[in-house]
Amino acid sequence: MGTGTEGAREEWRRGWPIVIAAMAGFSFFSVLLSATGLFIEPLEREFGWDRATLSMGPAIATAVTALLSPFYGALIDRFGSRRLGLPGVAVTMGATCMFAFASGSKAQWVVMWVVFGFILTSIKSTIWTTAVAGAFSKGRGLALGLAVTGPAIAQTLVPPLGNFLIESFGWRAAYVWFGLGWGGVTLVLCWLFLTDAHDRKAREAKAGLVARPVVILPGLTKRQALRSLALAQVAVSSFIVMAMTIGLAMHLFPILTEAGVPRTQAAWLLSLGGIAGIIGKLVTGALLDRFRPNWTGSVTMGVTAVTFFVLIWWLDSTPALLLAMIINGYAAGSKTQITAFLTAGYAGMRNFGMIYGVMSALVALASGLGPWIAGKVYDVAGNYEPFLWAGAIACALGGALLLALPPMPKWEEEEVLP
């Protein structure tokens, strides 16, 4: 048996609990983003707000996380994922429940989302990808693939669960259930399983194996990362594709219901996309470990354009709609997985927290800008068609940028100094 297979098995033997914790963390981070479309109609009825205002909240939160991500990434490089992730999950539970107290004041709504964005930074993707990428090398693609099934799990369960909670108990209670219920499970799993390279070396130091855990990881310096054309291509591709696809995700529920699809059926269609997303992440992870990662990334980013074309031309066709949901779900969470994998591959792990923090900031900015753009287009044009055309073009361009990436460098193993 080859050493590569043996090395991958050893990584999985010691690293699988980290993947479980990261999966839970990713899912909790995505709960409100997956549920936003469900709350649009109830809030619109109660407060009389327009779609741009209702979409403004996630845009504000993700803009705040975008500003804070590079600094938080530097903290992760210094202190590790566990020390920051555990309190982050706890305070995000409270921040999620906070929305149950919305009064109808737009000023209050804005402040809530600013606070939520500040807190949400503590459990954004940098925490989970740093822990997983640092624990895996030979099996990194599949490990990241499993970790980022968290958003797909949220996408699968949140629409029918959220619709049930809203219809049975009201939208205020739904926020509380998501905060305390989903957040509570996440906190327990992270308490039990979340560790990273800093924690492993600290345990070795406590056991007397090393005097002080100084971990020297291979990779680019910060200055080299700023000059990297490959990282720039990954950043631009991720930004434009994320802006359009997250914008679509936030407005997909009203797009379907306004086309005549009943709310319950629309919720299950979104859930179908979540199931496809789980499969997509696992398949993408295996492909990333076996083939040139930029080829896998290019196809995954580019194929999302099909969903936009279906929503433009064949929204009244059930088979086409099912195909669009499957394709969109397949590619949805894999975009984060691909961005993390390519960043780790082209940047190395020396300053991964900081570099991926910048990358994650761009993704967060795009994730907030996309829903606002979609809402603004709807308010101005009276429909989503101009936004859907922009999404189709952006996904095709994003795929082409990844296809043009050079081969990945080969990094040395980590070094531990006393």
JODAPE-V964687 format. One record per backbone hydrogen bond with DSSP energy under -0.5 kcal/mol. NH is the residue of the N-H (numbers start at 1). CO is the residue of the C=O. If there is no record, write none. Layout:
NH CO
NH CO
//
This chain:
6 2
7 3
8 4
9 5
10 6
11 7
12 8
13 9
14 10
15 11
16 12
18 15
19 15
20 16
21 17
22 18
23 19
24 20
25 21
26 22
27 23
28 24
29 25
30 26
31 27
31 28
34 30
35 31
36 32
38 35
39 35
39 36
40 36
40 37
41 37
42 38
43 39
44 40
45 41
46 42
47 43
48 43
48 44
49 43
54 50
55 51
56 52
56 53
57 53
59 55
60 56
61 57
62 58
63 59
64 60
65 61
66 62
67 63
68 64
69 65
70 66
72 68
73 69
74 70
75 71
76 72
77 73
78 74
79 75
80 75
80 76
84 80
85 81
86 82
88 84
89 85
90 86
91 87
92 88
93 89
94 90
95 91
96 92
97 93
98 94
99 95
99 96
100 97
101 98
102 99
109 105
110 106
111 107
112 108
113 109
114 110
115 111
116 112
117 113
118 114
119 115
120 116
121 117
122 119
123 120
124 121
127 124
128 124
129 125
130 126
131 127
132 128
133 129
134 130
135 131
135 132
136 132
140 137
143 139
144 140
145 141
146 142
147 143
148 144
149 146
150 147
152 148
153 149
154 150
155 151
156 152
157 153
158 154
159 155
160 156
161 157
162 158
163 159
164 160
165 161
166 162
167 163
168 164
169 165
170 165
170 166
174 170
175 171
176 172
177 173
178 174
179 175
180 176
181 176
181 177
182 177
183 178
184 180
185 181
186 182
187 183
188 184
189 185
190 186
191 187
192 188
193 189
194 190
195 193
200 196
201 197
202 198
203 199
204 200
205 201
206 202
207 203
208 205
209 204
210 204
214 212
214 417
215 213
216 214
216 415
217 215
220 347
225 221
226 222
227 223
228 225
229 227
232 228
233 229
234 230
235 231
236 232
237 233
238 234
239 235
240 236
241 237
242 238
243 239
244 240
245 241
246 242
247 243
248 244
249 245
250 246
251 247
252 248
255 251
256 252
257 253
258 254
259 255
259 256
260 257
261 256
266 262
267 263
268 264
269 265
270 266
271 267
272 268
273 269
274 270
275 271
276 272
277 273
278 274
279 275
280 276
281 277
282 278
283 279
284 280
285 281
286 282
287 283
288 284
289 285
290 286
290 287
291 287
295 292
296 292
297 293
298 294
299 295
300 296
301 297
302 298
303 299
304 300
304 301
305 302
306 303
307 304
308 304
309 305
310 306
311 307
312 308
313 309
314 310
317 314
318 316
321 317
322 318
323 319
324 320
325 321
326 322
327 323
328 324
329 325
330 326
331 327
332 328
333 329
335 331
335 332
336 333
337 333
338 334
339 335
340 336
341 337
342 338
343 339
344 340
345 341
346 342
347 343
348 344
349 218
350 218
352 349
355 351
356 352
357 353
358 354
359 355
360 356
361 357
362 358
363 359
364 360
365 361
366 362
367 363
368 364
369 365
370 366
371 367
372 368
373 369
374 370
375 371
376 372
377 373
378 374
379 375
380 376
381 377
382 378
388 384
389 385
390 386
391 387
392 388
393 389
394 390
395 391
396 392
397 393
398 394
399 395
400 396
401 397
402 398
403 399
404 400
405 402
411 409
415 216
417 214
417 415
//
